[in-house]
Amino acid sequence: MWKDIFDRMLMRLIQTGQLHVTFPDGRAKTYGTQAEPAASVRVTEDAALRALCLNPELALGECYMNNTLQIAGDDIEGLLRVLLRNRRHDDLPIWARAYAALRYGAQSWLRRNTPGLARRNVAHHYDLSDELYRLFLDEDMQYSCAYFPDPAMSLDQAQVEKKAHIAAKLRIEPGMRVLDIGCGWGGMALTLARDYGAHVTGVTLSENQLATARRRAAEAGMSARTEFRLQDYRDLHESFDRVVSVGMLEHVGVAFFGDYFAQVANLLDRDGVALIHTIGSLAPPGAQAEWINKYIFPGGYIPTLSQLTPALERSGLWALDIEVLRLHYALTLRHWLTRFDANLDTVRQSYDERFIRMWRYYLVACYMTFEEDHQAVFQFQLGHRRDAAPLTRDYLYAGRSAGDFHEAAE
């Protein structure tokens, strides 16, 4: 039964490229007629076929993790490229479409990131060992999209460029009070304190990241100009000249977008500038990737512009600039995967093969959404005053490059 349903589903779905499938009984079939893109898989159990029919998106990742879906050459990218280029909602079974609609309708309730839930969700991902992240991140441990003025530059260079691009948009001057919402391991805060003379307060919900950020500040002699707190941004009642938030809005959830921008407005001085950097979607709102939410980022939600702009409008803040970074995150994730793969022997000392398959699937699936789907990165430059930033972007590119500035600061 499930083999027949799976067969009919793929016959309708695969129109671009080619997918070769070997079934649990050993029989094989090729779907699609075009040579490229192409992938070949083997489904080893009938239970995997059933799962792929009932909930394709979740089961695809789970079956790969459990090795009941084996990809020839371990070519996750090739398989996902075929599937994404053929993704048409109407070609999925009616129960899969109904389930996706139900999840979309319930997501505001399912992903209510209240302070207690938000802390548990953050701990699920960010309180993994620092040693794992050091294996694939840059030297500064920037776990967010880098900025590639030159696609050929190194990951470390591109992360320096990202921080400099954000700092330029913030128009930071020495002595300014800066709030970093979701400060991670402290890299952005330390950069703004060291290279720009700011006094930075960083807040995080990760105890592990908090300890690392404080240690790094002490080692860099920046403890007097930085303060790191284990605190929810909603509990802050201070005023700051600048507010920066990189890669945190994805953890807020639809139900709290209004609260988020209202709080940014409350915390930002009347003459201040805020820079919000987030993954976003240029497609209409839809159900979030269930596999990512279950295994990687519980409570996560990738916002669309149509969901963010009403909340931003209600905050009373001016959108001084909105920049869309398109393939920068795909380049970043490819660097992360290359580094992760280069350190597999080290990873295996602490994690099993199922975890490795999960992590590789996560990295590849993410860069494929930037290359084949509608994901990008948004940078919102915000302020209370319409003239809080220059009228054109010329100021961002004048003078020395970010790399030159970083070398001079050293």
N, C-alpha and C positions, 0 to 999 in steps of 0.2 A: 504493500500500500504506500508506504512512505517513499520508496524508491520511485514509484510511478508519479507521485506528487512532485518530488524533487526534479524528476526528469521533465515534466511539463513546465515547471517553473523556470528551469534553465533554458528550455526551448524558446520560451517567450522572452526571456530576459536577455540572453546573449545575442546581440545583433551586430555589435562592433567588436572586432578582435576574435579570439578563440579561447575556449576553455575545454581542456581534456580532463575527464573525470573517470577514475577507476572506482567501481562500487565494491562494497564488502564481499559480494559473491565472486569477485574477480573479473566481471564483465566491465567493459569500458565503452565510453561514448564521447564524441567530440561535439561541442556546441559552438555555433558560429562558423563563418566561412572565411573571414578575413585573417590574414597571417599575423597581423600585429594590432594591438598587443596580445600576448598569448601567455597562458599559464597551464600547468598540469598539476592535478591534485589526486590524492587517494583518500577515500573515506573508508575507515577500517571497521566501523561498527554500525549496525542498523540504528542503534540509539542515537548516534551522531546525525544520521540522515533525518531522523524524527526531529531532533532539536533544530537542525538547519531549516526545516520546513516551518516549524512553529514560531521560531523567533530568530530569523536569519542573522541579524546584526550581532546580537549577543552570542549566539551559538558559534559564529564564525571564529571569534576570538577565543572562546572557551574550548572549542574542539581543537584549535591549533595548540593552545596551552597544554591540553591533555593528550596531545599527539594522536588523537583519533581523526584529525584532518592533517594529512601529511602533504606538504607542498614540495614539488620537485625542485631540487637545488635550494631548498629553503627560501625560495624567491617570494617572500611576502609582498614585496613591492609589485612584482609582476601580477600576482593574483589580485591585489587591491586595485591596480590600474585597470584591469579588465572589468572588475565589478563596478568601480566608480564610473567608468565611461558608459556603462550600460544601466546605471541605476535609474530606474523608472518606478515610481511608487505603485503605479497601476498594475505592474507585472508581478507584484508579490501576491501571495495567497490572501484571500479576503480576511482571514483571521489575523494575519500579520499586519495588514493595513488597519484593522480595527484596533489592535493592540497599540500600534503607534499613535493612533488618534487619541486613545484613552490616556496614554502616557503624556501626550502633549497637553491634554486638558487638565491633567492632575499635577503637572510639574510644579506649579506655584506652591501647592501643598506639600508635594513630595520633597521639594528642595527648599524648605523654609529654614534658612540658615540663621536660626536664633543663636544668641551668644554661646549657649551650651553645645548645640549641634555643630556650630562653626568650629569650635575648639577641637572637638572629636574628629571632624572631617579633616582639619589641617594636620592633626597628629597622624592620621592614617598614611599620609604621603610624605610629609616633610620631616617627620621624626624617625624616618629610616636613617641608617648610619650615614654620617657625613662622608665616610670612606667610599661608599657607593657613588655618591655624587661627585667626589673629587676625581673619580676614574674617567668621567666623561665631560664635566664642565670645564670652563676656562679657569685660569689661575685665580680669578676674583670670585669664582662660584656664582656667576650670574645665571640664574635658572629662568631666563626669559629670552625673548626674541632679541638677537643681536642686530646690528645695523651695518649693512654692507655697501658703502659707496663704491667699492670694487668687489665684485663677487669672488675674485680670486684671493682676497685677503684671508689671513688666518682667523680662527675663531677668537683668539685673544685680542687681536687688533679690532675685530668687528664689535666685540663687547666694549672696548674702550670707546669706539666711535658712538655706540649706543648711549653710553653714559654722557658723553660730551654733547650729543645732539639734544638729549633731554635737558641737560644743564643749560644749554644755550636758550632753549625755549622757556626755561624758568627765569632767565635773566638774573641769576644769583649774584649778589654782591657780598663782600666780606662782612661778617657780623650778622647776617640775616638769620632769622629763626625758621628752620625748615622742618616740616613734618613728613616722615616717610611712612605711609600706610602700607603694611605688609612688607616689612623691611628685609625679610629673608635672612641670609647670613651676614648682612650688613654692608655688602659691597658698595651699593649706591650711596648710603649714608657716609661711609668712610671716604669715598671719592669726593663728595660735596664738602665735607669738612676739611679734608687734606688739600685738595686742589683749588677750592673756591672760597675757603675761609668761613664757611657757614657753621652755625650751631644746629646740629641735627638731632631730632628726637625720632627714633624708630620704634614702631609698635608691631608686634607679631603675636600670633596665638600658638606658635611652636616653641616649646621649651627647649628643644634641641637647637633650633636656629638662634634662639635668644642667647644661650650659653656660648655658642660659637661667635656670634656678633660681639658680645662683650669681651671675649678673649681676644679677638682680632683687634678691637679698639685699644685694648691695653697694650698689646704687642706693638701696635703702630704708634703709640704715644698719643692717641686721639681720645682718650677717655674724658678729658676736660671739655671737648667740643662735640661729644656724642653722648646720647643717653638712649639705651635700649630697654624697652618695657614689654612685659607679658601683659598685653592690654588690648581689649577690643576697641576699634576705632570709634565705636558708638558711645564709649564711656569717656571720651576726651571732652574737656570743657575749656580749652585754652585758645589762644589766637596765634597764628603763625603768618610770617611774611610770604612763605611759599609752602605749597603742599605737593608732594609727589607720590604717586602710587603706580607701581610697575607689576603687572601680572597678578593683581589682587581682585580686580573687579569680576573676574571669572568665577570667583568663589562667593559672590554676594547673593545671587539668585534673583529671579524676576520680582518676587514679592518685596524685595528690599532695595531696588534701584532708586526709588524715590528717597528713602532714608539715607542712602549712600550720598547722593548728590546734595541733599539738604545739609548733611553733616559736613561735607566739604565746604559748602558755602558758609556754614556757621564757624568753622575753624579758620577760614581764610580771611586775613586782614583786608580792609576795604580797598587798599592799593595793591593787593597781592595777586599772585599768579599761581595757578595749579596746573599740573601736567598729569593726566591719567592715561596710562599705557595699558591696553588690554587686547587680548584676542577677540575678534568679532566676526560676525557673519554678514555677508552681503546678500544673503538669500532671505526670503520671508521666514518668520519664526516657525520652528518645528520642534518635534521631540528631540531631545539630546541623545547622544550616543550612549546606549545603555551599558555597553561593555566598559567604556572609559569611566562612567560614573560608578560602576560596581567595583572595579579593580584598581583604578588609578586615582581619580579625583571624586570621591563621594561628595555630593552636594554641589558639584561644579555645574556651571551653565555658561555657554558661549552666547553672549548677547548679540542681537542684531541692532542696526542703527535705528530701526523703527521702534524698538523697545526702549532704547536709551534716550532718544531725543525728547519724548514727553516728560520723563523724569528730570532731564536736564532743564527743560523749559520751566518746570514748576519750581526749580531751585532758585530761579532769579539770576543765575550766573550767565555771563556772556560766553558763548563759544567763540573764543578769539581765533582759533584755528583748529581744523580737524584734518589730520593727515592720515592717509591709508598706506600702510606698508604692506606690500603684496607678497612677494616671494622671499622676503628676508627671513621669515621663520622657517620656511622649508630649508633654506641654506643652513640655518642654525641647527636644526634637527638632524640634518645629514652629517654635520660635524659631530654631533653628540653620538650618533649611531656608530660612526667610524671609530671614535675613541672608545666607546663601550665594547665594540667587537675586538679592538686591539688589546683589551684588558680582560678577556673572558676567563683566562686561567686564574686571574686574581678574583674575579667575581665568583667563580666556582668554589673558592675556599670558604665562602660564607652563604651562598645561595644554591638551590638545586636547579635542575634543568627546566622544571616547570616555571620557576621564577624568571629564568633567563629568556624563555620563549615569551612569557608575558611582557617583559620589559622591551624586548626587541619588537614585538608586535605593536606595543604602545608607541615607540619612537617612529616606526615606519608608518603606522596608520596616521599618526599626527602629521608627518610631512606630506603624506599623500593628500590629506584634506586641503592643504595649502596649494598643492600642485594641480589637483584634479577637481576639487570642490569649490565652495564659495567662501572659504575662510581667509582672513587677512588679519592685520593688526591695526587697531585704531589708536591714534594719539590725540587726545582732547586737551587743548590748551584753554584754560578757563580763567575768568576773572570777574570781579564785581563791576569793573569799569570797562567800557568799550575800548579805551585807549591804554589799557594796562600793558599792552605789548605793541611793538612796532606794526605799522600798517601793511608791510610786506614781509616775505620770508628772507629778504636779502641779508639781514643781520645774522642768519644762521650759517651762512657760507662765507662770510667775509673774514679776512685775516688768516691766521694759521689753521692748519688742520687739527683735528682732535688728537691725532697721533703726535704731532709736534708739541701740542700743549702738554700732553701727558709726559713726554720725555723731559720737557723743561721743568715740570713740577717735581720730577724725581730728583 
